[in-house]
Amino acid sequence: LARACFLTVVWELVDLAFRLTTMFHVPGKYSGGLTDRYAWVQTLQNVELKVNLPIASTEGDLTKGPGGVKCAISAKAIKVEAQTLGLEPLEGELHAAVNASDSLWVVEDVEQEGNASPSRKIVSITLAKSVSELWPRLFQSEEEREPRLLDGEEKKDPLTKKELLAGAKARVKEAGMEHSKANHFMVENRVGEQGVTLS
């Protein structure tokens, strides 16, 4: 009975943690780039790189053997190759440094949408950035582009007092209250004989 209660509590905690992470999702996936050979997106902390392999789905491990898929990640460069699969090596100096020991890669199946043909293979690489920042390009040899937010709204600068006042005046004009209908009131001062005008 005690074990069942413990497992129930653990399950409820896991469920709560999942709901909280879903509820408090912080947007942060930014654009990267797209070529005929690879695509990439990024967050402040990581780069997600997908490299197309020139083969359909096959049986067996494509990372085995001397000509299998290989991915070498260093602090400032990356190289992806698969000689027996006919993949021209993809290599280059990265825009900025990464933590090679925290970076991962794997060969994955990607299903073809609306197509009965077999799935294709990609090399999926996650590069852990050394510095939390947005990259304007993946490789040093590429042209720089301004990254844009993919999963949320861009942060906007707050309005100035002048902009706020202009907006308020426009709303008053739309409501047909261009002239103030405020009445002047006289309130007697209890200490003296002078009055105070309020508008």
C-alpha positions as CSV (number, residue, x, y, z in Angstrom):
1,L,0.0,0.0,0.0
2,A,2.8,2.4,0.9
3,R,4.6,1.6,-2.4
4,A,1.4,2.3,-4.4
5,C,0.9,5.6,-2.6
6,F,4.5,6.6,-3.3
7,L,4.2,5.7,-7.0
8,T,0.9,7.7,-7.2
9,V,2.6,10.8,-5.6
10,V,5.6,10.4,-8.0
11,W,3.3,10.2,-11.0
12,E,1.3,13.2,-9.9
13,L,4.6,15.2,-9.5
14,V,5.8,14.2,-13.0
15,D,2.4,15.1,-14.4
16,L,2.5,18.5,-12.6
17,A,6.0,19.2,-13.9
18,F,5.0,18.4,-17.5
19,R,1.9,20.7,-17.2
20,L,4.0,23.5,-15.8
21,T,6.7,23.3,-18.4
22,T,4.0,23.3,-21.1
23,M,2.1,26.2,-19.5
24,F,5.1,28.4,-18.9
25,H,6.8,27.8,-22.3
26,V,9.1,30.7,-23.0
27,P,9.3,31.4,-26.8
28,G,12.8,31.4,-28.1
29,K,13.3,29.5,-31.4
30,Y,14.9,31.8,-34.0
31,S,15.5,31.5,-37.7
32,G,18.7,30.2,-39.1
33,G,19.1,29.2,-42.7
34,L,18.1,26.7,-45.4
35,T,20.0,25.3,-48.3
36,D,19.6,22.2,-50.5
37,R,22.0,20.3,-48.2
38,Y,21.0,21.4,-44.7
39,A,18.7,23.5,-42.6
40,W,19.2,25.1,-39.2
41,V,17.4,27.0,-36.5
42,Q,18.6,28.3,-33.1
43,T,17.8,29.3,-29.6
44,L,20.1,31.5,-27.5
45,Q,21.8,28.4,-26.2
46,N,21.8,25.9,-29.1
47,V,21.9,25.4,-32.8
48,E,19.8,22.6,-34.4
49,L,21.3,21.5,-37.7
50,K,19.6,19.0,-40.0
51,V,21.8,17.6,-42.8
52,N,20.1,15.7,-45.7
53,L,21.5,12.2,-46.5
54,P,21.2,11.2,-50.2
55,I,19.5,7.9,-49.5
56,A,16.1,6.4,-48.8
57,S,15.4,4.5,-45.6
58,T,17.5,1.3,-45.3
59,E,18.0,-1.3,-42.7
60,G,21.1,-1.3,-40.5
61,D,23.2,1.3,-38.7
62,L,24.5,3.9,-41.0
63,T,27.2,5.0,-38.5
64,K,29.1,1.7,-38.7
65,G,32.0,0.9,-40.9
66,P,34.8,3.0,-42.4
67,G,32.5,4.8,-44.9
68,G,29.5,5.3,-42.6
69,V,28.1,8.6,-41.4
70,K,30.7,10.5,-39.3
71,C,30.3,13.9,-37.6
72,A,33.3,15.7,-36.1
73,I,32.5,18.7,-33.8
74,S,35.3,20.9,-32.5
75,A,35.1,24.2,-30.7
76,K,35.0,26.3,-33.9
77,A,34.3,23.8,-36.7
78,I,32.1,20.9,-37.8
79,K,32.5,18.2,-40.5
80,V,29.8,15.8,-41.6
81,E,30.7,13.0,-44.1
82,A,29.5,9.6,-45.3
83,Q,31.7,8.4,-48.1
84,T,29.9,5.2,-49.0
85,L,26.5,7.1,-49.2
86,G,27.8,9.6,-51.7
87,L,27.5,12.5,-49.3
88,E,29.8,15.4,-50.2
89,P,31.5,16.4,-46.9
90,L,29.8,19.3,-45.2
91,E,32.5,21.2,-43.3
92,G,33.3,24.7,-42.2
93,E,34.3,27.1,-39.5
94,L,31.4,28.0,-37.3
95,H,30.2,31.6,-36.7
96,A,31.2,31.3,-33.0
97,A,32.5,28.8,-30.5
98,V,30.5,25.8,-29.3
99,N,31.0,23.3,-26.4
100,A,31.9,20.2,-28.4
101,S,31.5,17.9,-25.4
102,D,27.9,19.1,-24.9
103,S,27.0,18.8,-28.6
104,L,25.2,15.7,-30.0
105,W,24.4,14.1,-33.3
106,V,22.3,11.2,-34.5
107,V,21.0,9.7,-37.8
108,E,17.1,10.0,-37.9
109,D,14.3,8.9,-40.2
110,V,12.1,11.7,-41.6
111,E,8.7,10.6,-43.0
112,Q,7.7,12.0,-46.4
113,E,4.4,13.9,-45.9
114,G,1.6,12.7,-48.1
115,N,3.8,10.3,-50.0
116,A,3.9,6.5,-50.0
117,S,7.7,6.5,-50.7
118,P,10.1,5.4,-48.0
119,S,11.3,7.8,-45.4
120,R,14.5,9.6,-45.9
121,K,17.5,10.0,-43.5
122,I,19.0,13.1,-42.0
123,V,21.9,13.7,-39.6
124,S,20.4,15.7,-36.7
125,I,23.0,17.8,-34.9
126,T,22.6,19.9,-31.7
127,L,25.4,22.3,-31.1
128,A,25.7,23.8,-27.6
129,K,26.8,27.5,-27.9
130,S,29.6,28.6,-25.7
131,V,28.0,32.1,-25.3
132,S,24.3,32.6,-25.2
133,E,23.7,34.8,-28.3
134,L,21.9,34.7,-31.7
135,W,24.0,33.8,-34.7
136,P,23.5,35.8,-37.9
137,R,25.0,32.8,-39.9
138,L,26.1,29.2,-39.3
139,F,29.4,29.2,-41.1
140,Q,32.0,32.1,-41.3
141,S,31.8,31.8,-45.1
142,E,28.1,32.6,-45.3
143,E,26.4,36.0,-45.6
144,E,25.0,37.4,-42.4
145,R,21.2,37.7,-41.9
146,E,19.2,39.1,-39.0
147,P,17.6,36.2,-37.1
148,R,13.8,36.4,-36.5
149,L,11.7,34.9,-33.8
150,L,9.7,31.8,-35.0
151,D,7.6,30.9,-32.0
152,G,6.4,34.0,-30.3
153,E,6.0,37.8,-30.6
154,E,9.0,40.1,-30.9
155,K,9.6,42.3,-27.9
156,K,8.5,45.8,-28.7
157,D,9.9,49.0,-27.3
158,P,7.5,50.8,-24.9
159,L,5.6,53.8,-26.3
160,T,6.8,57.3,-25.5
161,K,4.7,59.8,-23.5
162,K,4.1,61.7,-26.8
163,E,2.8,58.5,-28.5
164,L,0.6,57.6,-25.5
165,L,-0.9,61.2,-25.5
166,A,-1.5,61.1,-29.3
167,G,-3.2,57.7,-28.9
168,A,-5.4,59.0,-26.1
169,K,-6.4,62.1,-28.0
170,A,-7.3,59.9,-31.0
171,R,-9.5,57.7,-28.9
172,V,-11.3,60.8,-27.4
173,K,-11.9,62.2,-30.8
174,E,-13.3,58.8,-32.0
175,A,-15.7,58.7,-29.1
176,G,-17.0,62.2,-30.0
177,M,-15.8,63.9,-26.8
178,E,-13.5,66.4,-28.4
179,H,-14.5,69.3,-26.1
180,S,-14.3,68.7,-22.4
181,K,-17.7,68.5,-20.7
182,A,-16.1,69.0,-17.3
183,N,-18.1,71.3,-14.9
184,H,-16.5,73.7,-12.6
185,F,-17.3,73.2,-8.9
186,M,-16.8,75.5,-6.0
187,V,-15.8,73.8,-2.8
188,E,-15.7,75.9,0.3
189,N,-12.6,75.9,2.4
190,R,-13.7,75.3,6.0
191,V,-10.8,77.3,7.4
192,G,-11.1,80.4,5.3
193,E,-13.5,82.2,3.0
194,Q,-11.7,81.3,-0.3
195,G,-13.0,78.6,-2.6
196,V,-11.2,76.0,-4.6
197,T,-12.1,75.4,-8.2
198,L,-12.0,71.8,-9.5
199,S,-12.3,70.9,-13.1
